[in-house]
Amino acid sequence: MRRLKVVSDYRAGAVQYSAGEVLEVDESRAAFLFRDAPGCFDEAVKAAPTGKDRRARGGRTRKSAGGPRVVT
């Protein structure tokens, strides 16, 4: 299976994809789409994780130091 990103709108018969969609297709379908409309599709890559995981013990997320303080 390959992940393709639709770069520009594609339409062929009853099939249509809009720009921005990410498709998961088999090898033969991917090869066909690249031949049929070479400028419409690109290989989709997963986004790289940004920053560190800021979870505290027990899976809770940490509160930022600059957040509002509650006085009780």
C-alpha positions in Angstrom: 0.0 0.0 0.0 1.1 3.5 -0.8 0.0 6.8 0.6 -0.6 9.6 -2.0 -1.4 13.2 -1.5 -3.7 14.8 -4.0 -2.0 18.0 -5.1 -4.7 19.2 -7.5 -8.2 18.1 -8.2 -8.6 14.8 -10.1 -11.7 13.5 -11.9 -12.1 10.5 -14.1 -15.5 9.1 -14.7 -17.2 8.3 -11.3 -13.9 8.8 -9.4 -12.9 12.2 -8.0 -10.4 13.4 -5.5 -10.0 16.9 -4.1 -6.7 18.7 -3.5 -5.4 18.1 0.0 -6.8 14.6 0.4 -4.5 11.7 1.4 -5.2 8.4 -0.2 -4.1 4.9 0.6 -3.9 2.8 -2.6 -2.3 -0.4 -3.8 0.8 -0.4 -6.0 -1.1 -0.9 -9.3 -3.6 1.9 -8.6 -0.8 4.3 -7.6 1.1 3.5 -10.8 -2.0 4.1 -12.8 -2.8 7.5 -11.1 0.8 8.7 -11.7 0.6 7.7 -15.4 -2.9 9.1 -15.9 -2.4 12.5 -14.1 1.3 13.0 -13.2 0.8 16.5 -11.8 -2.1 15.6 -9.5 -0.5 13.3 -7.0 2.6 13.2 -4.8 3.9 10.7 -2.3 2.5 11.5 1.1 4.8 11.4 4.1 3.9 11.3 7.7 4.6 14.6 9.6 7.6 14.5 11.9 6.8 14.8 15.6 7.3 18.3 16.9 8.7 19.0 20.3 8.9 16.7 23.3 6.1 14.8 24.9 5.2 16.9 27.9 3.3 14.3 29.9 3.8 14.0 33.6 3.6 10.7 35.5 0.4 8.9 35.1 -0.3 10.3 31.6 -1.5 13.7 32.7 -0.3 16.7 30.7 1.8 19.3 32.4 0.5 22.8 32.9 2.6 25.6 31.5 4.5 27.7 34.0 3.1 30.9 32.5 -0.6 29.9 32.9 -3.1 31.6 35.1 -2.8 30.8 38.8 -5.8 29.9 40.9 -5.9 31.0 44.5 -8.2 29.1 46.8 
